[in-house]
């Protein structure tokens, strides 16, 4: 599924802040991007929050691979 420019921009911005690839998944509502979360003392958290808040919903989760951050873009035609 092609992603919107808004979802692509969020993914690119998060990749730039984190310095690593960010995964994108199709959801019932649109697109979710997610990546491993940095350590709590990482100096990039303000930038990460700024990027995540461009999503329609965002947050963090504990996964078997460790904590991750995520944001979703709700696509109109998803």
ChimeraX attribute file (.defattr): number of C-alpha atoms within 10 A of each C-alpha:
attribute: neighborCount
match mode: 1-to-1
recipient: residues
	/A:1	8
	/A:2	8
	/A:3	16
	/A:4	15
	/A:5	9
	/A:6	15
	/A:7	23
	/A:8	16
	/A:9	14
	/A:10	23
	/A:11	24
	/A:12	17
	/A:13	18
	/A:14	26
	/A:15	18
	/A:16	13
	/A:17	13
	/A:18	18
	/A:19	9
	/A:20	12
	/A:21	14
	/A:22	19
	/A:23	13
	/A:24	18
	/A:25	12
	/A:26	15
	/A:27	13
	/A:28	9
	/A:29	13
	/A:30	18
	/A:31	25
	/A:32	23
	/A:33	23
	/A:34	24
	/A:35	20
	/A:36	20
	/A:37	18
	/A:38	15
	/A:39	10
	/A:40	8
	/A:41	7
	/A:42	9
	/A:43	10
	/A:44	13
	/A:45	16
	/A:46	10
	/A:47	13
	/A:48	19
	/A:49	14
	/A:50	12
	/A:51	20
	/A:52	23
	/A:53	14
	/A:54	16
	/A:55	20
	/A:56	12
	/A:57	13
	/A:58	18
	/A:59	14
	/A:60	14
	/A:61	13
	/A:62	11
	/A:63	9
	/A:64	6
	/A:65	7
	/A:66	9
	/A:67	14
	/A:68	15
	/A:69	20
	/A:70	22
	/A:71	25
	/A:72	25
	/A:73	23
	/A:74	19
	/A:75	16
	/A:76	8
	/A:77	6
	/A:78	12
